[in-house]
Each structure stands twice: as structure tokens, then as C-alpha cells.
Amino acid sequence: MSTSVSENPSTRVEPNGSTIDQGKEGESVTPPGFRTESDSLGPLEVPENAYWGVHTQRAMDNFPIAKRPISVYPDFIVALASVKQACARANQEIGALSREKAGWIDAACQEIIDGRYHDEFVVGVIQGGAGTSTNMNANEVICNLALEKAGYEKGRYDILSPLDHVNRSQSTNDTYPTAIKIALTFSLQHLLRELKALQGSFSAKAVEFRQILKVGRTQMQDAVPMTLGQEFHGFATTLGEDYDRLTETVWLLAEINLGATAIGTGITADTGYAAAAIRHLNEITGLKLETAPDLIESTSDAGGFMSFSANLKRSAIKLSKICNDLRLLSSGPQTGFGEINLPPKQAGSSIMPGKVNPVIPEVVNQVAFAVAGSDVTVTMAAEGGQLQLNAFEPVIAHSLLQSLAWMTQAMWTLRVNCIDGITANEDRLRGMVSSSVGVITALIPHIGYSAAAALAKTALLTGRDVADLVVEAKLMSRESVMRELEPARLSGVEVDAATSAIPIIE
């Protein structure tokens, strides 16, 4: 009989069914294509070409949750490298790290900041350990990249260590939240640029539609006349307010706890390190970050993230409301409102020929729903922290970075694939205004509310023109009625001068 693997004392069976030769003395032999690294839990095989090491490998084994690595957020990877670069420069400045080793680390970080090696950041976005796995992933990638550039093999931690050198004067508890705030600031800048562009598109439509009269609605019922330009100008103004509110949230992200190390006492960091680190970090990122006045409070509190999330949700919900309005205004095209035409983007039905759905506003609605849900996640995570640390910052980071990325892309597709191509159904709008009973509201100052209400009821029952009824009742002359029902008076703007009345919002 042949001897089975399990009976052979020189082999070890791995959980995946593979075998490893343990040699004559029972010691494991690293399989081809791997290198062996060790931590406090023991040795572990790591792919030999990987820049990450043992701590990252354990995290990959432990957290196969989201199936999404942290590299899906490039701003976060750049932020992590920026923090590590600033710390290396600060450690060299205060004499905690030699010029040579600091230079190696600095150069490796710069490569990552420039966009290289992001695929080496492989730990999952959802992880236990308050972000320790992410910090370890960064330490190991930077260390091995630095070793390689210095002419050494990966894993030569006797020359340069991920923990003793790359992580010098740091802990996950100060580098990780600092990187999150920087990443959120970078991502917010992308969103604000797209939000400003979207606002401009709505503003341009406001000018384009400035002379088109329509009937406004309240509670889904006919109200009083306005212009389509006024409606789109209102959308632009709403987005402008969101731009201002989101811009104001930058200060929530500017206060960091770099230098706090484990819990805020600054243990393992020399005097002068925190000031040097934040100075270098501001130079690297171009931001205006400030050291929190109470590092213990800053390390344990996630309130800033919660406030930022609330503002992000506010913007998403308001944008979703605009998309609801666009879907209503374009509904039909034959039996709905049919006031505007959204650009057709794809066939809308597998069974109804010719049907085209408002798919772009719909996808933006769904993004808003996701952002609202993420805000609940951030709120619960902020509440769930205990004592000197919030362990749930990974889900906070993932929720906020995903919301920012999705909202930015949603705004882009709404602008390019929808707003810029909207046209007005002018004939339909004109017909609805001419038959609208709501115009009688403009005559109340002349005939009184009671008479106006009675005539409105008659007009609805008979289908007759309001102006004719007013003149027949001898409440106003034909000339006076027509003057009061001029489009400029009904909409509250001078239509001929509408370019100045409905300006492009800068």
C-alpha cells in the first residue's frame, strides 16, 4: 500500500488540501512562490512577489467579508502614504530615524502617492481591529518597497522594519483616523467640483427656459403660474446651498490626532514629533490640518464623522427630491405631466415597444437611498465606540468614502446624460396655462377671495375660460383682466428681461 499524506511525518496538510514538505526534522519548508514571515502568532507563508507581509496575510484570511480591498478608494491609499511620509520626515527631523532609512521610506511613500502599487493594499474595507490591518498593510507595503529600492530582498526586516521604522512614533489609533479625514477631504473636493458643474447645468437650463410659462403645483394639485426657468433656477439654487454647506464641513475633517499614538497620551512619540508631523503633512497634502487640543478626546470621539455624514445625507436627499420632480415633469409622455422631455438613453421595457424610462434620475434616487442608509451606519458606529477608542472606524470610512464616490459619479451622469439634454414641451405647457383655473389667484386683489373662489368652481364645472367669467360678472373690464393675466405678472418676473431676473449661478 502507498503511504497517505497524513501518514507521512515529513508532510503537513494545509486547510485547502495542499501539502507542505516539513523536512526531516519536522520543520516546515517554504513552498515555491512564497516567503515565510513571522509575527507574535508564529510563521506564515506570504506570496514572494507581494509587497505586503504577514500581518496583511492574516487580515486577508480573517476578513473575507466585503470582497472589496481598501484600494477601491484611491484617495484613502494616497492619504495613508501621505501620513507615513510625513511621519518619516518628522522622525528624521527629531532624530528618531536615520536620514538613510527615512529617505527610503519617503521615496516609497512618494511612489504610492503618485499612484503606483495601489493594488498591494489588499485588506478588506470591512475589518475588525479598529483599522490595525489597514495600518499594517501600509507599513508592510511601504517597508518592502523601500527595501527593494535600497537593494534588499522583501522581508529583510532586520534592515528596515514595518513596525520599528515605518510605524515609528505612531499607532493605528492616530494614523488611521488621520488618513480617513484626509481621504474624505480629497474625495469631497472631487464631489464639490462635480456639484458645481451640475449646478451650472441647471442654471443654464433656467436661462434657456426663462420665457416658457407653466402651471406650478402644490400637494400635486394645480397652483399658480410660473416659468419653467424659475423651476430650474430653484433646482440650481438648492444645489448651490448644498455646495456651501458641504464646503463648510471641511473644518470637521481638519482637526486630527496625529501624535496621540495609542490613546492620546503621546506614548512612544518624542517631544516635538506631533508638531513636526503635522507641519510636514500639511506640506505634503496642501491642506490646513490642525492638531486637536485634546488628543484623548479626539482619539475616542467619532462625532466629526457623524456630522460630516449628516451633511452628505442632506445633499443626497435634496438631489433625490430634484430627481423625483424631473421624473414627474417628464412622466407620460401621453398620459402624464409631459412638460419636459428627458433625453432617451435606453429601451425601457422587454415587453412594451417604444417605452423609455427615466433611468438616470432613478439611479440617482438609489444612490441617495444608499447614502441615507450609510448615514445610519455611521451614526451607529460613532455611538458604538468604547472608552479611549472607537473600534468601528473601518465601517465609518467605508460608508463615507463609498457615499462620496457614488454621489460624485451620480452627479456626473445626471449632468451629462440627463440635464444637459432636457427639452421643454412648449405646446403642452402653453395649453395647460391657458386652461388653468389657478390664474384667477392673480385677480383676488381686484375681485376678492370669495368671488374668485365661486368663479373658479364655475370654471372647473363648465370648462369655461376664467377671464370670460370675470368679465361676464362685470367684476373687471376685459382690458384689466388681460393686463393682470400677462405672463410677466403671473410668473412674477419680467419675461423680456429674464436674463437678468434668472441669472446663471456662478
TIKOLDREN-808462 format. One record per residue (C-alpha): x negated, y, z negated. Coordinates in steps of 0.02 Angstrom, whole numbers, plus 50000, padded with zeros to 5 digits. Example, Ala and Ser with C-alpha at 12.3 -4.5 7.8 and 13.67 -1.06 7.14 Angstrom:
TIKOLDREN-808462
493854977549610;493164994749643;
//
This chain:
TIKOLDREN-808462
500005000050000;499445017650034;499235029149887;500545043049875;500015061049850;500725061449674;499665046249628;498055053949691;497185062949547;496215074149668;497765082249741;499105093849672;500865095249741;501495113049762;503345117649739;503515119749927;502915101849955;501165106250014;499645098649933;498025106349872;496405096949851;495865098649669;494145091349694;493285077949595;493365087449430;495235091549445;494865109749485;495935117349623;495105121449787;495755136649878;496645131050037;496095137950206;496765155250243;496895160150060;495815167649923;496035164549738;496325179049619;496675178549433;497625188849307;498095185949124;499285172049178;497955162449273;497355159749452;498455161549606;498155159749792;498355175349898;498285176150089;496475180250128;496905194150251;498105202850131;497555219050051;498725215849906;498235203849768;498815192549627;499995204649540;500875208349704;500985189849745;501835186149580;503085200249610;503495193249782;503815176249704;504845183449561;505935196149652;506605188849816;508155199549790;508435213249917;507355205750055;506785223550086;505005228950042;504615246149973;503795250250140;505545253450211;505325270550129;503755278150209;503905294050106;503765283449949;502185274850010;501405291550054;501915298249883;501115283449794;499485285749891;499525304449856;499675301249669;498245288749670;497165300549773;497485314849652;497075303749504;495445298049582;494915316049612;495415321049436;494465306349360;492905311149456;493095329349403;493175325049218;491795311849231;492915296649208;492485289549379;490875290049479;490795300549636;490485284949740;491975274949678;493115290049677;492605293049858;493025275249908;494745276649827;495035293849901;494655287950078;495785272750061;497215283449998;496995295350143;497195281250267;498855276750187;499415294950183;499015295650368;500245281450398;499145265950403;499315249750303;501105253150251;501555235250292;500445229750147;501695236950024;502715221150013;503555220449842;505445221549845;506385237649818;507335229149677;506175222849542;506025220749355;504645228849254;505065247349272;504065248649434;502495239749373;502495228449526;502525243549641;501095251749548;500105235549553;500445233749739;499755251249767;498235248249656;497785232049744;498015238249921;497005253949888;495645244049798;495435230849933;495495243650072;494165253649980;493095238049954;493195233750138;492695251150189;491225250350068;490635234250149;491285221650021;492505207350035;494285208849974;494465203349794;492745209149737;493485217249584;491805216349495;491295230349613;492925240249614;494435235749508;496275239249544;496555242249358;494925249049289;494595261049432;496105264049546;497265264649395;496035274149283;496895286249161;498605280349222;500055268749187;501555263849289;502595274349171;501865290749234;501265287049412;502865278249466;504155291549420;502965304949485;502885296049653;504775294149656;505015312749633;503755316949768;504565304449888;506285311549854;505625329049888;504875323550054;506465314450103;507545329150051;506545340350167;506985328850313;508825329250264;508865348250247;508145350550421;509495339350494;510845347650390;510325364650455;510395358150634;512125350750605;512725367150531;512105375950686;513095364350798;514715367850704;514335386350708;514065385950897;515745377250918;516545390750810;515985403750936;516485392951085;518245390551015;518455408150947;519905413051062;520895396951050;522425398850940;523135383950847;524305379750702;523485377050534;524135363650416;524305361450229;524795344950150;524905337750325;526325349650367;526345364250488;525745380350408;525235396650492;524195400450648;522315401550651;520985399250784;520065383150817;518495393550800;518975398150622;519205379850581;517475375250644;516735390550561;517425383850398;516535367450428;514905376750460;515115386950301;515395371150199;513785363650265;512875379950228;513435379050047;512825361150037;511145366550107;510985379549970;511495367549831;510315353849889;508895366349907;509175371449727;508945353449670;507095353749716;506705360549544;507425344649467;506045335049555;504615347249519;504375342749336;503285327149321;502465317249182;500815312749263;499545311149122;500825304348999;500175286549029;501155273448931;502455283148832;501965301448839;500545302348712;499205302848846;498305287448781;496795282048889;496765299048978;495385311048932;495685329248887;495885339549043;496435324949151;498285329649165;497915347549218;496625341749345;497765328149414;499245339649445;498135352849523;497435340149646;499175332849676;499865349949723;498425352549844;498715335549924;500615336649940;500845355349965;502165355149827;502325365649670;502405352249538;502305356049353;501845345649202;503345342749090;503225352148924;503725336448827;502915321148904;503775308948787;505485315748835;505025316349018;504435298249018;506025291548940;507345302649021;508085300049195;509315314449188;508475323649331;508795309049446;510615308549393;510865327149428;510005325549597;511115310849641;512675320449594;512215334549714;511845322049851;513535313949824;514385330949831;513635334250001;514085316950066;515895318250010;516115335450087;515375329250251;516545314450244;518035326150224;517505335450380;517415318950473;519165314750412;519765331150487;518885327550652;519735310650663;521435318450629;521195332850751;520685320750888;522005307550849;523055301050991;522665305351123;524505304651171;525445302251008;524295310450882;523695328050849;522655328051007;521965345450975;520155341351012;519255328051112;517795318851036;516515312551162;516905294351205;515465283451150;516025265451168;517525254651205;518665254051055;519585237751072;519335219951132;521195218751172;521835236251214;521085242751377;520565260951378;520595263151190;519175273851122;518915275650935;518095289650834;516625278450791;515385292250748;516445300750613;516895283350550;515085278350522;514755294750431;516255291050319;515495274250275;513815282050234;514725293950115;515565279150031;513865270950006;513115287049936;514555288449812;514255270549759;512395273649740;512785288449627;513695276549510;512175265149512;511015279549470;512165285249330;512225268049251;510345265749270;510005282649188;511115277749043;510335260449029;508595266048977;507995261848803;506855271348686;505235277748767;505535271448945;506895268949073;506605251649144;507845254049286;506945266949390;506685254649535;508555254049571;508645272949548;507255275349676;508035263149799;509775270749782;509205288649807;507955285349946;509235274850040;510565288250019;509385301650085;508845291050233;510615285950280;511295303550261;509905310850368;510255298450507;512135300750489;511965319450511;510885316850664;512105305150750;513585316150704;512745331150783;512035322950939;513385310150976;514915319750921;514935338250876;513915344651022;515115336251144;516795341151068;518025349851184;519685358451147;521375352851213;521905370651250;523565367351337;524185356651194;523625369351065;524485383451158;526105373651169;526105369550983;525825387750935;527215394051046;528475381950969;527885383450790;529095389650657;527615394050547;527355410350641;528845417750551;527735419350397;526945434450481;528645443050483;529015441350296;528365458950256;529675465850376;531205454550352;530925446950179;530655429050123;532495423950113;532925429650289;531335421650355;531735405150270;533505405050342;532905408750517;531535395550504;532835382550457;533905387650606;532415386850723;532005369250664;533795363350685;534085371250855;532355371250928;532545389550973;531155402350976;530865411850814;530635428550900;532325426950987;533205423050824;532435437950735;532935449850874;534705442550884;534905445150697;534415463350726;533075462150594;531705468550708;531535475050885;530795463851019;529315475451034;528965474850846;529125456050838;527925453250982;526675465450907;526675456050741;526515439350829;524985443950931;523605430650916;522395442750835;523635446950697;524185428950672;522425422350651;521765436950550;520345440450671;520145451750819;520025438750957;519205450351084;517845454350955;517755436750888;515905435050922;515595446750775;517075440150675;516455422150688;514565423450688;513325409450713;512735404650539;510855405650527;
//
